[in-house]
Structures are given as C-alpha cells and as structure tokens.
Amino acid sequence: MNNYELMVIFTPVLSEEDFKSVQKKYESFITENGGTVVNSNPWGLKSLAYPIQKKTTGIYWVLEYTSAAELNEKLKIQLLRDEQVMRHMVTKLDKYAVDYNAHKKTGLPFKNQKAAEV
C-alpha cells in the first residue's frame, strides 16, 4: 500500500450539497476498491492562477489516502469522465510527506522545527 494525495479543482457552480456528495462519491470509490481514506480537506472556493474552461475560480479539495498503485488508473478514468472536475492531480507521498501531514493535522512541532517557531 502506498500513500497518495489527490487534489481536485471542481467547477465553481457546484452547490454545497453537490460538493459534499461528490466528495463522498470519490471517498467511497477509493474504499470500495481496497483503499483507505486518511484525511479529507475541502479548501473551498479559490481564485485560479489562469482561466480554465473560461472560469477564474474553482472549488479545491485535497484527499489523502492509501491504496495499491492500480487504483490510481481507475480513479483517473472516473475523474476524467466527471464533467464537474476541471483539473486533478495525484501525488505519491514519501515517508517525510506522510510524517509532515500527520504533524500538521495534530499541530505538534516537527523534529527539525523548534517549539518557539510554532
């Protein structure tokens, strides 16, 4: 099992209920195919660096999960078929990124970070 992070930019015309249902859809897709969801972090509506499909804003969502490598291809197909998804990116996390995310969630200082800096 590998650790991955999925970042998705959804179209800004989604309602709050639609956004939550899409999140649940992809979380359940991962769990049904043998993966586990570690953390879900909806960022909300943000400005884009450049227009995508003539839109200047998008709804961002970051999902951290663990799964086998084969799941990513199935997930990619689902994301490309979804008209609500403007962009997506899956990143494989190394052990340092997993450790960083775990410390970030708890709010504790890192090994190489002084407690006064926090």
PDB file as gemmi writes it, atoms N, CA and C in Angstrom:
CRYST1    1.000    1.000    1.000  90.00  90.00  90.00 P 1                      
ATOM      1  N   MET A   1       0.834  -1.177   0.000  1.00  0.00           N  
ATOM      2  CA  MET A   1       0.000   0.000   0.000  1.00  0.00           C  
ATOM      3  C   MET A   1       0.885   1.250   0.000  1.00  0.00           C  
ATOM      4  N   ASN A   2       0.545   2.165  -0.882  1.00  0.00           N  
ATOM      5  CA  ASN A   2       1.272   3.417  -0.993  1.00  0.00           C  
ATOM      6  C   ASN A   2       0.392   4.563  -0.500  1.00  0.00           C  
ATOM      7  N   ASN A   3       1.032   5.659  -0.126  1.00  0.00           N  
ATOM      8  CA  ASN A   3       0.327   6.858   0.316  1.00  0.00           C  
ATOM      9  C   ASN A   3       0.229   7.833  -0.844  1.00  0.00           C  
ATOM     10  N   TYR A   4      -0.966   8.381  -1.051  1.00  0.00           N  
ATOM     11  CA  TYR A   4      -1.197   9.315  -2.141  1.00  0.00           C  
ATOM     12  C   TYR A   4      -1.970  10.526  -1.651  1.00  0.00           C  
ATOM     13  N   GLU A   5      -1.840  11.605  -2.416  1.00  0.00           N  
ATOM     14  CA  GLU A   5      -2.622  12.811  -2.167  1.00  0.00           C  
ATOM     15  C   GLU A   5      -3.284  13.210  -3.477  1.00  0.00           C  
ATOM     16  N   LEU A   6      -4.582  13.387  -3.429  1.00  0.00           N  
ATOM     17  CA  LEU A   6      -5.367  13.772  -4.596  1.00  0.00           C  
ATOM     18  C   LEU A   6      -5.835  15.204  -4.407  1.00  0.00           C  
ATOM     19  N   MET A   7      -5.527  16.058  -5.373  1.00  0.00           N  
ATOM     20  CA  MET A   7      -6.056  17.418  -5.363  1.00  0.00           C  
ATOM     21  C   MET A   7      -6.959  17.569  -6.573  1.00  0.00           C  
ATOM     22  N   VAL A   8      -8.173  18.045  -6.330  1.00  0.00           N  
ATOM     23  CA  VAL A   8      -9.161  18.200  -7.388  1.00  0.00           C  
ATOM     24  C   VAL A   8      -9.668  19.636  -7.368  1.00  0.00           C  
ATOM     25  N   ILE A   9      -9.827  20.202  -8.565  1.00  0.00           N  
ATOM     26  CA  ILE A   9     -10.482  21.503  -8.711  1.00  0.00           C  
ATOM     27  C   ILE A   9     -11.807  21.251  -9.402  1.00  0.00           C  
ATOM     28  N   PHE A  10     -12.886  21.520  -8.668  1.00  0.00           N  
ATOM     29  CA  PHE A  10     -14.228  21.356  -9.205  1.00  0.00           C  
ATOM     30  C   PHE A  10     -14.726  22.671  -9.777  1.00  0.00           C  
ATOM     31  N   THR A  11     -15.723  22.586 -10.642  1.00  0.00           N  
ATOM     32  CA  THR A  11     -16.331  23.770 -11.226  1.00  0.00           C  
ATOM     33  C   THR A  11     -16.953  24.628 -10.123  1.00  0.00           C  
ATOM     34  N   PRO A  12     -16.878  25.947 -10.223  1.00  0.00           N  
ATOM     35  CA  PRO A  12     -17.368  26.810  -9.137  1.00  0.00           C  
ATOM     36  C   PRO A  12     -18.888  26.897  -9.042  1.00  0.00           C  
ATOM     37  N   VAL A  13     -19.626  26.323  -9.968  1.00  0.00           N  
ATOM     38  CA  VAL A  13     -21.080  26.419  -9.939  1.00  0.00           C  
ATOM     39  C   VAL A  13     -21.734  25.335  -9.075  1.00  0.00           C  
ATOM     40  N   LEU A  14     -20.936  24.486  -8.423  1.00  0.00           N  
ATOM     41  CA  LEU A  14     -21.487  23.444  -7.554  1.00  0.00           C  
ATOM     42  C   LEU A  14     -22.085  24.064  -6.298  1.00  0.00           C  
ATOM     43  N   SER A  15     -23.217  23.533  -5.882  1.00  0.00           N  
ATOM     44  CA  SER A  15     -23.788  23.952  -4.603  1.00  0.00           C  
ATOM     45  C   SER A  15     -23.050  23.213  -3.484  1.00  0.00           C  
ATOM     46  N   GLU A  16     -23.298  23.630  -2.254  1.00  0.00           N  
ATOM     47  CA  GLU A  16     -22.649  22.996  -1.102  1.00  0.00           C  
ATOM     48  C   GLU A  16     -23.019  21.517  -1.005  1.00  0.00           C  
ATOM     49  N   GLU A  17     -24.289  21.191  -1.267  1.00  0.00           N  
ATOM     50  CA  GLU A  17     -24.731  19.796  -1.199  1.00  0.00           C  
ATOM     51  C   GLU A  17     -24.080  18.952  -2.299  1.00  0.00           C  
ATOM     52  N   ASP A  18     -23.988  19.535  -3.506  1.00  0.00           N  
ATOM     53  CA  ASP A  18     -23.348  18.814  -4.616  1.00  0.00           C  
ATOM     54  C   ASP A  18     -21.872  18.559  -4.325  1.00  0.00           C  
ATOM     55  N   PHE A  19     -21.208  19.556  -3.744  1.00  0.00           N  
ATOM     56  CA  PHE A  19     -19.793  19.430  -3.415  1.00  0.00           C  
ATOM     57  C   PHE A  19     -19.584  18.315  -2.390  1.00  0.00           C  
ATOM     58  N   LYS A  20     -20.434  18.254  -1.368  1.00  0.00           N  
ATOM     59  CA  LYS A  20     -20.311  17.205  -0.349  1.00  0.00           C  
ATOM     60  C   LYS A  20     -20.615  15.828  -0.934  1.00  0.00           C  
ATOM     61  N   SER A  21     -21.595  15.756  -1.838  1.00  0.00           N  
ATOM     62  CA  SER A  21     -21.920  14.457  -2.438  1.00  0.00           C  
ATOM     63  C   SER A  21     -20.808  13.968  -3.358  1.00  0.00           C  
ATOM     64  N   VAL A  22     -20.151  14.880  -4.061  1.00  0.00           N  
ATOM     65  CA  VAL A  22     -19.028  14.492  -4.919  1.00  0.00           C  
ATOM     66  C   VAL A  22     -17.857  14.007  -4.072  1.00  0.00           C  
ATOM     67  N   GLN A  23     -17.621  14.669  -2.941  1.00  0.00           N  
ATOM     68  CA  GLN A  23     -16.563  14.217  -2.036  1.00  0.00           C  
ATOM     69  C   GLN A  23     -16.841  12.792  -1.561  1.00  0.00           C  
ATOM     70  N   LYS A  24     -18.080  12.545  -1.128  1.00  0.00           N  
ATOM     71  CA  LYS A  24     -18.449  11.215  -0.650  1.00  0.00           C  
ATOM     72  C   LYS A  24     -18.326  10.179  -1.764  1.00  0.00           C  
ATOM     73  N   LYS A  25     -18.655  10.592  -2.996  1.00  0.00           N  
ATOM     74  CA  LYS A  25     -18.580   9.678  -4.130  1.00  0.00           C  
ATOM     75  C   LYS A  25     -17.158   9.174  -4.330  1.00  0.00           C  
ATOM     76  N   TYR A  26     -16.185  10.080  -4.305  1.00  0.00           N  
ATOM     77  CA  TYR A  26     -14.803   9.676  -4.539  1.00  0.00           C  
ATOM     78  C   TYR A  26     -14.199   8.980  -3.317  1.00  0.00           C  
ATOM     79  N   GLU A  27     -14.602   9.372  -2.119  1.00  0.00           N  
ATOM     80  CA  GLU A  27     -14.128   8.671  -0.930  1.00  0.00           C  
ATOM     81  C   GLU A  27     -14.633   7.224  -0.925  1.00  0.00           C  
ATOM     82  N   SER A  28     -15.894   7.034  -1.278  1.00  0.00           N  
ATOM     83  CA  SER A  28     -16.440   5.675  -1.316  1.00  0.00           C  
ATOM     84  C   SER A  28     -15.834   4.872  -2.461  1.00  0.00           C  
ATOM     85  N   PHE A  29     -15.512   5.523  -3.582  1.00  0.00           N  
ATOM     86  CA  PHE A  29     -14.858   4.832  -4.691  1.00  0.00           C  
ATOM     87  C   PHE A  29     -13.509   4.267  -4.246  1.00  0.00           C  
ATOM     88  N   ILE A  30     -12.771   5.044  -3.476  1.00  0.00           N  
ATOM     89  CA  ILE A  30     -11.457   4.596  -3.001  1.00  0.00           C  
ATOM     90  C   ILE A  30     -11.611   3.440  -2.026  1.00  0.00           C  
ATOM     91  N   THR A  31     -12.547   3.552  -1.093  1.00  0.00           N  
ATOM     92  CA  THR A  31     -12.708   2.479  -0.110  1.00  0.00           C  
ATOM     93  C   THR A  31     -13.266   1.207  -0.730  1.00  0.00           C  
ATOM     94  N   GLU A  32     -14.144   1.327  -1.732  1.00  0.00           N  
ATOM     95  CA  GLU A  32     -14.699   0.153  -2.400  1.00  0.00           C  
ATOM     96  C   GLU A  32     -13.647  -0.606  -3.195  1.00  0.00           C  
ATOM     97  N   ASN A  33     -12.605   0.093  -3.631  1.00  0.00           N  
ATOM     98  CA  ASN A  33     -11.554  -0.540  -4.418  1.00  0.00           C  
ATOM     99  C   ASN A  33     -10.320  -0.888  -3.585  1.00  0.00           C  
ATOM    100  N   GLY A  34     -10.489  -1.020  -2.277  1.00  0.00           N  
ATOM    101  CA  GLY A  34      -9.411  -1.508  -1.434  1.00  0.00           C  
ATOM    102  C   GLY A  34      -8.524  -0.460  -0.813  1.00  0.00           C  
ATOM    103  N   GLY A  35      -8.822   0.802  -0.962  1.00  0.00           N  
ATOM    104  CA  GLY A  35      -8.026   1.859  -0.361  1.00  0.00           C  
ATOM    105  C   GLY A  35      -8.637   2.337   0.945  1.00  0.00           C  
ATOM    106  N   THR A  36      -7.894   3.175   1.655  1.00  0.00           N  
ATOM    107  CA  THR A  36      -8.407   3.778   2.878  1.00  0.00           C  
ATOM    108  C   THR A  36      -8.173   5.278   2.822  1.00  0.00           C  
ATOM    109  N   VAL A  37      -9.172   6.037   3.244  1.00  0.00           N  
ATOM    110  CA  VAL A  37      -9.070   7.494   3.262  1.00  0.00           C  
ATOM    111  C   VAL A  37      -8.419   7.909   4.578  1.00  0.00           C  
ATOM    112  N   VAL A  38      -7.347   8.686   4.480  1.00  0.00           N  
ATOM    113  CA  VAL A  38      -6.624   9.139   5.665  1.00  0.00           C  
ATOM    114  C   VAL A  38      -7.158  10.486   6.123  1.00  0.00           C  
ATOM    115  N   ASN A  39      -7.312  11.427   5.189  1.00  0.00           N  
ATOM    116  CA  ASN A  39      -7.747  12.774   5.542  1.00  0.00           C  
ATOM    117  C   ASN A  39      -8.418  13.428   4.341  1.00  0.00           C  
ATOM    118  N   SER A  40      -9.494  14.151   4.610  1.00  0.00           N  
ATOM    119  CA  SER A  40     -10.178  14.920   3.583  1.00  0.00           C  
ATOM    120  C   SER A  40     -10.143  16.383   3.994  1.00  0.00           C  
ATOM    121  N   ASN A  41      -9.728  17.250   3.080  1.00  0.00           N  
ATOM    122  CA  ASN A  41      -9.569  18.662   3.399  1.00  0.00           C  
ATOM    123  C   ASN A  41     -10.171  19.522   2.293  1.00  0.00           C  
ATOM    124  N   PRO A  42     -11.434  19.950   2.430  1.00  0.00           N  
ATOM    125  CA  PRO A  42     -12.013  20.850   1.430  1.00  0.00           C  
ATOM    126  C   PRO A  42     -11.508  22.273   1.644  1.00  0.00           C  
ATOM    127  N   TRP A  43     -10.885  22.847   0.634  1.00  0.00           N  
ATOM    128  CA  TRP A  43     -10.359  24.206   0.736  1.00  0.00           C  
ATOM    129  C   TRP A  43     -11.402  25.256   0.409  1.00  0.00           C  
ATOM    130  N   GLY A  44     -12.388  24.876  -0.393  1.00  0.00           N  
ATOM    131  CA  GLY A  44     -13.426  25.829  -0.754  1.00  0.00           C  
ATOM    132  C   GLY A  44     -13.103  26.568  -2.046  1.00  0.00           C  
ATOM    133  N   LEU A  45     -13.782  27.669  -2.253  1.00  0.00           N  
ATOM    134  CA  LEU A  45     -13.668  28.451  -3.488  1.00  0.00           C  
ATOM    135  C   LEU A  45     -12.402  29.293  -3.467  1.00  0.00           C  
ATOM    136  N   LYS A  46     -11.571  29.132  -4.473  1.00  0.00           N  
ATOM    137  CA  LYS A  46     -10.302  29.876  -4.590  1.00  0.00           C  
ATOM    138  C   LYS A  46     -10.165  30.414  -6.009  1.00  0.00           C  
ATOM    139  N   SER A  47      -9.391  31.466  -6.151  1.00  0.00           N  
ATOM    140  CA  SER A  47      -9.087  32.001  -7.477  1.00  0.00           C  
ATOM    141  C   SER A  47      -8.057  31.118  -8.156  1.00  0.00           C  
ATOM    142  N   LEU A  48      -8.193  30.992  -9.458  1.00  0.00           N  
ATOM    143  CA  LEU A  48      -7.251  30.207 -10.247  1.00  0.00           C  
ATOM    144  C   LEU A  48      -6.123  31.104 -10.745  1.00  0.00           C  
ATOM    145  N   ALA A  49      -4.967  30.521 -10.972  1.00  0.00           N  
ATOM    146  CA  ALA A  49      -3.829  31.276 -11.482  1.00  0.00           C  
ATOM    147  C   ALA A  49      -4.053  31.679 -12.943  1.00  0.00           C  
ATOM    148  N   TYR A  50      -4.801  30.882 -13.672  1.00  0.00           N  
ATOM    149  CA  TYR A  50      -5.141  31.173 -15.059  1.00  0.00           C  
ATOM    150  C   TYR A  50      -6.522  30.593 -15.329  1.00  0.00           C  
ATOM    151  N   PRO A  51      -7.265  31.130 -16.280  1.00  0.00           N  
ATOM    152  CA  PRO A  51      -8.620  30.619 -16.541  1.00  0.00           C  
ATOM    153  C   PRO A  51      -8.597  29.181 -17.062  1.00  0.00           C  
ATOM    154  N   ILE A  52      -9.532  28.382 -16.558  1.00  0.00           N  
ATOM    155  CA  ILE A  52      -9.737  27.016 -17.018  1.00  0.00           C  
ATOM    156  C   ILE A  52     -11.183  26.927 -17.465  1.00  0.00           C  
ATOM    157  N   GLN A  53     -11.421  26.565 -18.705  1.00  0.00           N  
ATOM    158  CA  GLN A  53     -12.762  26.468 -19.270  1.00  0.00           C  
ATOM    159  C   GLN A  53     -13.526  27.777 -19.073  1.00  0.00           C  
ATOM    160  N   LYS A  54     -12.830  28.896 -19.262  1.00  0.00           N  
ATOM    161  CA  LYS A  54     -13.370  30.254 -19.133  1.00  0.00           C  
ATOM    162  C   LYS A  54     -13.852  30.575 -17.719  1.00  0.00           C  
ATOM    163  N   LYS A  55     -13.333  29.863 -16.715  1.00  0.00           N  
ATOM    164  CA  LYS A  55     -13.676  30.123 -15.313  1.00  0.00           C  
ATOM    165  C   LYS A  55     -12.426  30.602 -14.590  1.00  0.00           C  
ATOM    166  N   THR A  56     -12.582  31.591 -13.711  1.00  0.00           N  
ATOM    167  CA  THR A  56     -11.439  32.156 -12.989  1.00  0.00           C  
ATOM    168  C   THR A  56     -11.385  31.691 -11.536  1.00  0.00           C  
ATOM    169  N   THR A  57     -12.408  30.934 -11.093  1.00  0.00           N  
ATOM    170  CA  THR A  57     -12.402  30.384  -9.743  1.00  0.00           C  
ATOM    171  C   THR A  57     -12.714  28.888  -9.805  1.00  0.00           C  
ATOM    172  N   GLY A  58     -12.405  28.202  -8.732  1.00  0.00           N  
ATOM    173  CA  GLY A  58     -12.691  26.769  -8.646  1.00  0.00           C  
ATOM    174  C   GLY A  58     -12.790  26.342  -7.199  1.00  0.00           C  
ATOM    175  N   ILE A  59     -13.453  25.233  -6.953  1.00  0.00           N  
ATOM    176  CA  ILE A  59     -13.589  24.688  -5.604  1.00  0.00           C  
ATOM    177  C   ILE A  59     -12.530  23.603  -5.429  1.00  0.00           C  
ATOM    178  N   TYR A  60     -11.614  23.856  -4.507  1.00  0.00           N  
ATOM    179  CA  TYR A  60     -10.490  22.955  -4.279  1.00  0.00           C  
ATOM    180  C   TYR A  60     -10.822  21.923  -3.209  1.00  0.00           C  
ATOM    181  N   TRP A  61     -10.265  20.718  -3.391  1.00  0.00           N  
ATOM    182  CA  TRP A  61     -10.426  19.642  -2.411  1.00  0.00           C  
ATOM    183  C   TRP A  61      -9.168  18.785  -2.430  1.00  0.00           C  
ATOM    184  N   VAL A  62      -8.626  18.507  -1.251  1.00  0.00           N  
ATOM    185  CA  VAL A  62      -7.433  17.676  -1.112  1.00  0.00           C  
ATOM    186  C   VAL A  62      -7.807  16.444  -0.302  1.00  0.00           C  
ATOM    187  N   LEU A  63      -7.450  15.265  -0.828  1.00  0.00           N  
ATOM    188  CA  LEU A  63      -7.756  13.994  -0.183  1.00  0.00           C  
ATOM    189  C   LEU A  63      -6.476  13.186  -0.053  1.00  0.00           C  
ATOM    190  N   GLU A  64      -6.169  12.766   1.168  1.00  0.00           N  
ATOM    191  CA  GLU A  64      -5.015  11.910   1.410  1.00  0.00           C  
ATOM    192  C   GLU A  64      -5.528  10.489   1.630  1.00  0.00           C  
ATOM    193  N   TYR A  65      -4.938   9.520   0.924  1.00  0.00           N  
ATOM    194  CA  TYR A  65      -5.407   8.134   1.018  1.00  0.00           C  
ATOM    195  C   TYR A  65      -4.263   7.165   0.798  1.00  0.00           C  
ATOM    196  N   THR A  66      -4.507   5.913   1.189  1.00  0.00           N  
ATOM    197  CA  THR A  66      -3.558   4.837   0.934  1.00  0.00           C  
ATOM    198  C   THR A  66      -4.245   3.795   0.067  1.00  0.00           C  
ATOM    199  N   SER A  67      -3.506   3.261  -0.899  1.00  0.00           N  
ATOM    200  CA  SER A  67      -4.075   2.246  -1.783  1.00  0.00           C  
ATOM    201  C   SER A  67      -2.952   1.581  -2.573  1.00  0.00           C  
ATOM    202  N   ALA A  68      -3.352   0.571  -3.319  1.00  0.00           N  
ATOM    203  CA  ALA A  68      -2.430  -0.053  -4.265  1.00  0.00           C  
ATOM    204  C   ALA A  68      -2.306   0.852  -5.487  1.00  0.00           C  
ATOM    205  N   ALA A  69      -1.234   0.699  -6.229  1.00  0.00           N  
ATOM    206  CA  ALA A  69      -0.974   1.570  -7.375  1.00  0.00           C  
ATOM    207  C   ALA A  69      -2.017   1.421  -8.475  1.00  0.00           C  
ATOM    208  N   GLU A  70      -2.647   0.246  -8.585  1.00  0.00           N  
ATOM    209  CA  GLU A  70      -3.622   0.002  -9.651  1.00  0.00           C  
ATOM    210  C   GLU A  70      -4.873   0.867  -9.507  1.00  0.00           C  
ATOM    211  N   LEU A  71      -5.172   1.282  -8.290  1.00  0.00           N  
ATOM    212  CA  LEU A  71      -6.369   2.088  -8.056  1.00  0.00           C  
ATOM    213  C   LEU A  71      -6.286   3.448  -8.735  1.00  0.00           C  
ATOM    214  N   ASN A  72      -5.077   3.987  -8.864  1.00  0.00           N  
ATOM    215  CA  ASN A  72      -4.931   5.328  -9.419  1.00  0.00           C  
ATOM    216  C   ASN A  72      -5.408   5.421 -10.861  1.00  0.00           C  
ATOM    217  N   GLU A  73      -5.214   4.383 -11.629  1.00  0.00           N  
ATOM    218  CA  GLU A  73      -5.670   4.397 -13.022  1.00  0.00           C  
ATOM    219  C   GLU A  73      -7.198   4.394 -13.086  1.00  0.00           C  
ATOM    220  N   LYS A  74      -7.836   3.604 -12.245  1.00  0.00           N  
ATOM    221  CA  LYS A  74      -9.305   3.595 -12.194  1.00  0.00           C  
ATOM    222  C   LYS A  74      -9.841   4.943 -11.732  1.00  0.00           C  
ATOM    223  N   LEU A  75      -9.172   5.531 -10.742  1.00  0.00           N  
ATOM    224  CA  LEU A  75      -9.585   6.836 -10.225  1.00  0.00           C  
ATOM    225  C   LEU A  75      -9.422   7.920 -11.287  1.00  0.00           C  
ATOM    226  N   LYS A  76      -8.341   7.840 -12.039  1.00  0.00           N  
ATOM    227  CA  LYS A  76      -8.103   8.804 -13.110  1.00  0.00           C  
ATOM    228  C   LYS A  76      -9.217   8.746 -14.153  1.00  0.00           C  
ATOM    229  N   ILE A  77      -9.641   7.557 -14.516  1.00  0.00           N  
ATOM    230  CA  ILE A  77     -10.716   7.400 -15.502  1.00  0.00           C  
ATOM    231  C   ILE A  77     -12.005   8.024 -14.973  1.00  0.00           C  
ATOM    232  N   GLN A  78     -12.313   7.786 -13.695  1.00  0.00           N  
ATOM    233  CA  GLN A  78     -13.523   8.369 -13.105  1.00  0.00           C  
ATOM    234  C   GLN A  78     -13.452   9.891 -13.081  1.00  0.00           C  
ATOM    235  N   LEU A  79     -12.298  10.437 -12.751  1.00  0.00           N  
ATOM    236  CA  LEU A  79     -12.151  11.893 -12.691  1.00  0.00           C  
ATOM    237  C   LEU A  79     -12.241  12.530 -14.069  1.00  0.00           C  
ATOM    238  N   LEU A  80     -11.688  11.873 -15.084  1.00  0.00           N  
ATOM    239  CA  LEU A  80     -11.746  12.415 -16.429  1.00  0.00           C  
ATOM    240  C   LEU A  80     -13.158  12.364 -17.007  1.00  0.00           C  
ATOM    241  N   ARG A  81     -13.965  11.401 -16.584  1.00  0.00           N  
ATOM    242  CA  ARG A  81     -15.343  11.291 -17.053  1.00  0.00           C  
ATOM    243  C   ARG A  81     -16.273  12.305 -16.391  1.00  0.00           C  
ATOM    244  N   ASP A  82     -15.906  12.774 -15.221  1.00  0.00           N  
ATOM    245  CA  ASP A  82     -16.761  13.669 -14.444  1.00  0.00           C  
ATOM    246  C   ASP A  82     -16.675  15.090 -15.012  1.00  0.00           C  
ATOM    247  N   GLU A  83     -17.809  15.627 -15.426  1.00  0.00           N  
ATOM    248  CA  GLU A  83     -17.840  16.972 -16.006  1.00  0.00           C  
ATOM    249  C   GLU A  83     -17.646  18.066 -14.959  1.00  0.00           C  
ATOM    250  N   GLN A  84     -17.836  17.743 -13.684  1.00  0.00           N  
ATOM    251  CA  GLN A  84     -17.678  18.726 -12.618  1.00  0.00           C  
ATOM    252  C   GLN A  84     -16.213  18.966 -12.270  1.00  0.00           C  
ATOM    253  N   VAL A  85     -15.326  18.068 -12.686  1.00  0.00           N  
ATOM    254  CA  VAL A  85     -13.902  18.180 -12.395  1.00  0.00           C  
ATOM    255  C   VAL A  85     -13.218  18.981 -13.499  1.00  0.00           C  
ATOM    256  N   MET A  86     -12.581  20.095 -13.107  1.00  0.00           N  
ATOM    257  CA  MET A  86     -11.844  20.887 -14.088  1.00  0.00           C  
ATOM    258  C   MET A  86     -10.393  20.415 -14.200  1.00  0.00           C  
ATOM    259  N   ARG A  87      -9.756  20.108 -13.074  1.00  0.00           N  
ATOM    260  CA  ARG A  87      -8.388  19.593 -13.043  1.00  0.00           C  
ATOM    261  C   ARG A  87      -8.251  18.642 -11.859  1.00  0.00           C  
ATOM    262  N   HIS A  88      -7.289  17.728 -11.974  1.00  0.00           N  
ATOM    263  CA  HIS A  88      -6.966  16.846 -10.856  1.00  0.00           C  
ATOM    264  C   HIS A  88      -5.494  16.472 -10.916  1.00  0.00           C  
ATOM    265  N   MET A  89      -4.948  16.105  -9.754  1.00  0.00           N  
ATOM    266  CA  MET A  89      -3.551  15.691  -9.688  1.00  0.00           C  
ATOM    267  C   MET A  89      -3.389  14.701  -8.536  1.00  0.00           C  
ATOM    268  N   VAL A  90      -2.791  13.558  -8.820  1.00  0.00           N  
ATOM    269  CA  VAL A  90      -2.484  12.565  -7.802  1.00  0.00           C  
ATOM    270  C   VAL A  90      -0.978  12.573  -7.588  1.00  0.00           C  
ATOM    271  N   THR A  91      -0.573  12.686  -6.320  1.00  0.00           N  
ATOM    272  CA  THR A  91       0.833  12.723  -5.965  1.00  0.00           C  
ATOM    273  C   THR A  91       1.135  11.587  -4.999  1.00  0.00           C  
ATOM    274  N   LYS A  92       2.194  10.840  -5.283  1.00  0.00           N  
ATOM    275  CA  LYS A  92       2.625   9.787  -4.357  1.00  0.00           C  
ATOM    276  C   LYS A  92       3.441  10.448  -3.252  1.00  0.00           C  
ATOM    277  N   LEU A  93       3.074  10.166  -2.008  1.00  0.00           N  
ATOM    278  CA  LEU A  93       3.741  10.766  -0.864  1.00  0.00           C  
ATOM    279  C   LEU A  93       4.841   9.846  -0.342  1.00  0.00           C  
ATOM    280  N   ASP A  94       6.004  10.422  -0.056  1.00  0.00           N  
ATOM    281  CA  ASP A  94       7.061   9.640   0.573  1.00  0.00           C  
ATOM    282  C   ASP A  94       6.874   9.674   2.089  1.00  0.00           C  
ATOM    283  N   LYS A  95       7.746   9.013   2.820  1.00  0.00           N  
ATOM    284  CA  LYS A  95       7.561   8.908   4.266  1.00  0.00           C  
ATOM    285  C   LYS A  95       7.676  10.261   4.961  1.00  0.00           C  
ATOM    286  N   TYR A  96       8.449  11.178   4.397  1.00  0.00           N  
ATOM    287  CA  TYR A  96       8.593  12.501   5.000  1.00  0.00           C  
ATOM    288  C   TYR A  96       7.319  13.334   4.818  1.00  0.00           C  
ATOM    289  N   ALA A  97       6.675  13.211   3.677  1.00  0.00           N  
ATOM    290  CA  ALA A  97       5.428  13.935   3.436  1.00  0.00           C  
ATOM    291  C   ALA A  97       4.312  13.389   4.312  1.00  0.00           C  
ATOM    292  N   VAL A  98       4.276  12.084   4.508  1.00  0.00           N  
ATOM    293  CA  VAL A  98       3.268  11.478   5.390  1.00  0.00           C  
ATOM    294  C   VAL A  98       3.474  11.960   6.816  1.00  0.00           C  
ATOM    295  N   ASP A  99       4.750  12.000   7.257  1.00  0.00           N  
ATOM    296  CA  ASP A  99       5.075  12.481   8.598  1.00  0.00           C  
ATOM    297  C   ASP A  99       4.705  13.949   8.739  1.00  0.00           C  
ATOM    298  N   TYR A 100       4.989  14.744   7.720  1.00  0.00           N  
ATOM    299  CA  TYR A 100       4.653  16.172   7.732  1.00  0.00           C  
ATOM    300  C   TYR A 100       3.146  16.372   7.850  1.00  0.00           C  
ATOM    301  N   ASN A 101       2.365  15.636   7.061  1.00  0.00           N  
ATOM    302  CA  ASN A 101       0.908  15.762   7.103  1.00  0.00           C  
ATOM    303  C   ASN A 101       0.353  15.349   8.468  1.00  0.00           C  
ATOM    304  N   ALA A 102       0.924  14.307   9.055  1.00  0.00           N  
ATOM    305  CA  ALA A 102       0.460  13.853  10.373  1.00  0.00           C  
ATOM    306  C   ALA A 102       0.731  14.909  11.433  1.00  0.00           C  
ATOM    307  N   HIS A 103       1.912  15.508  11.398  1.00  0.00           N  
ATOM    308  CA  HIS A 103       2.233  16.556  12.369  1.00  0.00           C  
ATOM    309  C   HIS A 103       1.398  17.808  12.124  1.00  0.00           C  
ATOM    310  N   LYS A 104       1.129  18.108  10.881  1.00  0.00           N  
ATOM    311  CA  LYS A 104       0.337  19.289  10.537  1.00  0.00           C  
ATOM    312  C   LYS A 104      -1.093  19.160  11.072  1.00  0.00           C  
ATOM    313  N   LYS A 105      -1.652  17.944  11.001  1.00  0.00           N  
ATOM    314  CA  LYS A 105      -3.014  17.712  11.496  1.00  0.00           C  
ATOM    315  C   LYS A 105      -3.087  17.859  13.017  1.00  0.00           C  
ATOM    316  N   THR A 106      -2.049  17.375  13.727  1.00  0.00           N  
ATOM    317  CA  THR A 106      -2.066  17.421  15.187  1.00  0.00           C  
ATOM    318  C   THR A 106      -1.619  18.763  15.737  1.00  0.00           C  
ATOM    319  N   GLY A 107      -0.858  19.531  14.959  1.00  0.00           N  
ATOM    320  CA  GLY A 107      -0.380  20.825  15.427  1.00  0.00           C  
ATOM    321  C   GLY A 107       0.892  20.748  16.240  1.00  0.00           C  
ATOM    322  N   LEU A 108       1.506  19.566  16.334  1.00  0.00           N  
ATOM    323  CA  LEU A 108       2.746  19.406  17.077  1.00  0.00           C  
ATOM    324  C   LEU A 108       3.932  19.858  16.231  1.00  0.00           C  
ATOM    325  N   PRO A 109       5.025  20.329  16.882  1.00  0.00           N  
ATOM    326  CA  PRO A 109       6.201  20.737  16.114  1.00  0.00           C  
ATOM    327  C   PRO A 109       6.899  19.527  15.486  1.00  0.00           C  
ATOM    328  N   PHE A 110       7.633  19.794  14.408  1.00  0.00           N  
ATOM    329  CA  PHE A 110       8.347  18.738  13.698  1.00  0.00           C  
ATOM    330  C   PHE A 110       9.678  18.469  14.377  1.00  0.00           C  
ATOM    331  N   LYS A 111      10.359  17.397  13.970  1.00  0.00           N  
ATOM    332  CA  LYS A 111      11.642  17.031  14.569  1.00  0.00           C  
ATOM    333  C   LYS A 111      12.681  18.125  14.360  1.00  0.00           C  
ATOM    334  N   ASN A 112      12.685  18.725  13.181  1.00  0.00           N  
ATOM    335  CA  ASN A 112      13.697  19.736  12.878  1.00  0.00           C  
ATOM    336  C   ASN A 112      13.154  21.151  13.073  1.00  0.00           C  
ATOM    337  N   GLN A 113      12.016  21.304  13.735  1.00  0.00           N  
ATOM    338  CA  GLN A 113      11.432  22.618  13.959  1.00  0.00           C  
ATOM    339  C   GLN A 113      11.437  22.906  15.452  1.00  0.00           C  
ATOM    340  N   LYS A 114      11.837  24.112  15.819  1.00  0.00           N  
ATOM    341  CA  LYS A 114      11.856  24.492  17.226  1.00  0.00           C  
ATOM    342  C   LYS A 114      10.448  24.778  17.706  1.00  0.00           C  
ATOM    343  N   ALA A 115      10.191  24.502  18.955  1.00  0.00           N  
ATOM    344  CA  ALA A 115       8.855  24.707  19.520  1.00  0.00           C  
ATOM    345  C   ALA A 115       8.483  26.190  19.544  1.00  0.00           C  
ATOM    346  N   ALA A 116       9.467  27.080  19.624  1.00  0.00           N  
ATOM    347  CA  ALA A 116       9.201  28.523  19.680  1.00  0.00           C  
ATOM    348  C   ALA A 116       8.693  29.038  18.344  1.00  0.00           C  
ATOM    349  N   GLU A 117       9.051  28.365  17.234  1.00  0.00           N  
ATOM    350  CA  GLU A 117       8.625  28.815  15.919  1.00  0.00           C  
ATOM    351  C   GLU A 117       7.144  28.549  15.682  1.00  0.00           C  
ATOM    352  N   VAL A 118       6.591  27.599  16.395  1.00  0.00           N  
ATOM    353  CA  VAL A 118       5.198  27.234  16.210  1.00  0.00           C  
ATOM    354  C   VAL A 118       4.375  28.256  16.865  1.00  0.00           C  
TER     355      VAL A 118                                                      
END                                                                             
